[in-house]
Amino acid sequence: MRNTATKQSGKIPAQPGPREVASLKPGVPSDAADAETVIPGAGPSTRPGERPTVRLRDAGPDDAPRYAPEWLELREGPDAAARAGDLLDPLRIRLANLPGKAGLVIHDLGCGTGSMGRWLASRLDGPQHWILHDRDPYLLHFAAVASPRSAADGSRVTVETRRGDVGLLTPDALAGASLVTASALLDVLTREEIETLATACTGAGCPALLTLSVAGRVELSPADPLDEEIADAFNAHQRRGGLLGPDAVTVACEAFSERGATVRLHPSAWRLGPAESALTAQWLRGWVGAAVEERPELKDRADRYLRERLEACRAGELKVVVHHSDLLALSRPTGGAS
């Protein structure tokens, strides 16, 4: 599927958010439901054995979106603050030295609502054409209409959307690409999918900027004796079904390096305080919920833990550092790069 966005104006189609969904539950007051709601994408999925993910999968008509735009909106600011700006200078140098001067062609994998484009396009010079990939047509529409229209130097930015499967990505599919980007994607891929991604990028001689992959480490202040046990259970949940979770960055570094790319890593932690309390509360519900889904024996202690953590969050007394890693893989240029 392919379409080209030509206008930034236009309405995003309405979908019920978490408040509206909660209020529709029979016999459940909306305020009580809100207190327990985990926005899709912030925590475990509703179907056993399935994790919320933006994996690029062809979906059937009954396959509901797994990431809610509300969750992506909550995390966009902290994501932007966390991304490793130190990786941009080596990226700019590589992009400036690519053959051809017609402008940049950037593929954004698992684009969600397009936050990577909104962060990166204004930090790069020159005309840019962004190709946004996701499995969710609603999110693709949101990303297209909310995309930036100018680069750092005022050059034009255009955008198109595609649906597809990262497992089918090939060097030919990236022919003419200047850059591949993704945000919060690597940790929901398998080893085979990461190797496919690395093969496609290096085969096309295309750099890859892959940000905000979970590192498996969380720091909460004040500390609680259950912090480490919840974190361990959550990390185990991340690895369900062959997904790599916190191991993804190491696997990706190896996959790109083995294929001749120069790889740089930089930390990109969320640092959440009172100003990010809405995100922190949703993250907590999802983090603890996934841990309990993985280890049901934690439930009673985890319920108490979550109540106390949410109370501290509401009081502005909780600080959280969620560690991530950003990866820049600079593949050897080929004749197919533009």
N, C-alpha and C positions, 0 to 999 in steps of 0.2 A: 504494500500500500504506500502511496506517495501523494502528498499534496504540498502545495507551496503557499505559504502565508504571505500575503501582500499588504495587509493592513494591521496596524497595532490596535486599532479600535475594535469594538465589538464586545458582545456580552459572552461571558463564560457560561455554558449551560448549567442550570441549577441542579445540584444534587444535595440531598439532605446531609447536613453535617452531624456531628455526634450529638448535639443537643436535640436536633429535630428527630434523629433516630431514637434517642432515649425516650422522648416524649410520646412516641408512637407505640411504645411497649404497653400492652394492656395491663392495668393494675399497678404500674410502676410510676410513682410521681417523678416528674422530670428532674427535680433537684436531687432526689435520691439516686436516680440513675446516673446523673452527671458525676456524682461523687465516685462512682465505681467504673465509669466508662474508660476504656482504653482505646484511643483513636487507632484505627487500623494502620499498621506500620510501626506503631510505637511498642507493640508487644506481640504475644503469641496470636496465631491465627485462630479463626473459629472452627476450622476443620482439622481433625487429628492428623498429625504427621505433615502438615503444610505450614511453612513459615511465610510471614509477610516478606515480600521481595519484589524488586523490580527486574528480576531476571527477564531477559528478552525472549519471551515464549509466545508462540502463536496461541491465542486464547479462543475458546469456544464462546458462544453467546451467553452461556450461563456462568462463565468464569468471572466473578466479580473482581473489581480492582482491589489490590492488596495494600496499596499505600493510599491513605486518605490525603487529599490536598491540605486539610487542616494540619496534619502532622508535618508535612513538608513546609508549610508556611511557618509553623512554630520554630522549626530548626534552621530556617534559611539564614537568619541573622547570626546565630552562633556558628553555623557552618562557614559563613563568609569571614568571620573573625578568626576562625581556627585555621583555614587553609594556609599552606606554607608559601608566603610571598617570596621567600628566598629561592624558590625553585623557578621563579619567573624569569630572572635574568639569563640563566643558561638556556631556558626555553626560547626567549626572544632572540638570542644569538643564533640558535639553530634555525629558527624560522626565517630570520633575516638572510641566512645563507642557503636556503632552499632554492633549487633551480626554478626559474620562471618567476615573473613578477605580476601575475594577474590577480593576486590576492590569495588569502588563506581559505582553505576548505577544511572545516572542523567538524568531525563526527562526535556527537555527545551520546554515549551509550547509557541507557537507563536514565533518560533525562528528567523524568518526573515532571515537575512544573517548570523546569528550565532554569533552576537557580545557578547552575554552573555557567551558563551563557551570560546571565545577568552579572555574575561576578567577574568573568574572564574577558568578555568582549571589550569592555571599557579599559582593560589593562594592556591590550595589544593594539599596535598600530596597523594601519592598512585596511583595505576592503576585506570583509569576511563573509563567507557563506557557511552558515551552521546547518548541519543535517542532524536533526533530533530524532533519536531512536527510543522507543518505549513500547511496551505491550499494551498499554492502556490508552485508548483513543481519547478519553476525556482529559487525561493529563497532557497528552500531546497537544490537544487544542489549547489548553491553558498555557502551555509552554510557548506555543506559536504566537498567541495574541499578546503575551506579556514579555516577549523577547526584546532585547535592546535593538536600537536602530542605528547606533553610531559607535565607532571604535574610539580608542584613546585620542587619535588625531582628527576625529571628525569624519573619517571615512565611513562609507555606507556598510551596514550589516544587514544581510538578508537571511532568511531561514526557510527550511522545509522540514516536513515530518515524515517519518517512516516507521512502520511496525516490522519487527523481525526477531530473529533468534541468534543470540550471541554464539551459540554452538555451531552455527552455520557461517560465521564470519570468515572470510577468506582474504588473501592479499588482493585478489581481483575486485572484491567488494570495496576495498579501500584505495583502488587506483585513483590517483589524483588527489588523495587526501594529504593535507599539511599537518594535521594533528588529530589524535583521538583523545577524548576526555571522558571521564566518568567520575561520579561522586557516590560514595557509600555503596559501591557495587561489588568490589572484589570479594568481600567476605561472604556474599551470598552466591558465590560461584563454586563449582567443583574444580578439582585439579585439572581435569580434562578441558573444562571451559576456559580456565586461565591459560593453559597451554595453547588452545585454539586462538585466543586473543593475542597472545605473544607472537604466535606464528604469523597471524594476519598482519600485525603492526610491523614486525621486522621484515616480513616478506615484501611489504609495500614501502619499506624505508621510512616509516611514519613514526614520529615521536608520540609518546603516550603520557598524559598527565592524569594520574589516577589517584583521587583524593579521598580522605576521610574513611579509610578502612579501619575497622575496629582493631585495637591492639590487645584487647583482653584484660586491660588494667583500668581500675576505677578507684578514685580516692574520694571519700566522703568525710566532711568535717562538720561537726564532731564525729569521731569514729564510733563504731559499734562492733561488738564481738561477732555479730552475724555477717558483717560486710564481706569477709573473705569467702564464707560458705555460699552466700548468694552469688557472688561473682563466679565461683567455680561452677556452680550449677548452670548459670547463664551461659558461660563459655561452652559447656557441654551441649546445651541446647543449640547454640550457634553451629555446632558441628553435625547436627542431625542430617541424615540422608546423604552423607558424603559431602556436604558443604564444608568449606574450609574455615569459616569464622575467623578467629584471631590468628590462624595459621596462614591466611591468604597472602599477606604481604611478603612473608618469607618465600612462599611458593612462587609468587609473581616475580620477585627479584631473581630467583634461580632461573625461572623460565625465560625471562628477557635476557639475562646474562648469558645463558647457554646458547642463545641465538644471536649473540654478538652485539647486543645493545649495551650502552653505558647507563648504569642505573644509579640514581640518587634518591635517598630517603630523607624525609624530614618529619619531625613530630608535628601533629596538628590537633591538639587537644581542645575539646570543649571545656571552657571554664565558666561554670554556671553559678550565679549568685542570686541575690534577691530580685534583680532586674529580669532574670530569666525563669522566674518561679513557675510560669505556666508550662514551659518546656520541661523543667525539672520534674514537675509533678507527673506529667505524661510519661517521661522517661522512666521514672521510678516505678509507676504502675506496670509498664511493659517489662522492665528489667526484672522486677520481683515476680511478675506473672510468668515469665518464661522460665525462671529458675524453679518455680513450683510445678510448672508443667513438666519439667525435666525430672524433678525429684519431689513427688507428692508428699513424702514424709516431712518436708519442710513446712507444710502449709500452716500449721498452728503458730509456729514461731515466726514465720514470714508474715502472717496477717498482723501480728502485733508489731513487728518491725516496720511494715509499710505504714500502718496508722501513725506510729511515732515519727517516722521520716516525713510523712505528709504534713503533720502538725508543725514540725520544725520548718518545713518549706514555707507553709503559710505564714509563719511568724517571722520569716526572713532570717532564720538562724542557721540554715543549711547551705553549705557550699559543696559543689561536686566538680571533680575533674574527670572527664571521660576521655581516655587516651585514644588517639587515632594516629595513623601514619599516612603521609602523602608520598607518592612514588612518581618520579619522572624517569622515563625510559627513553633514551636517545638512540634510536636505531640508526644503523648506517644508511645514509641516503642511497636511493636507487633511482634509475631512470623513470620510475613510475611516480615519484614524488613531484608535487607541483610547488 
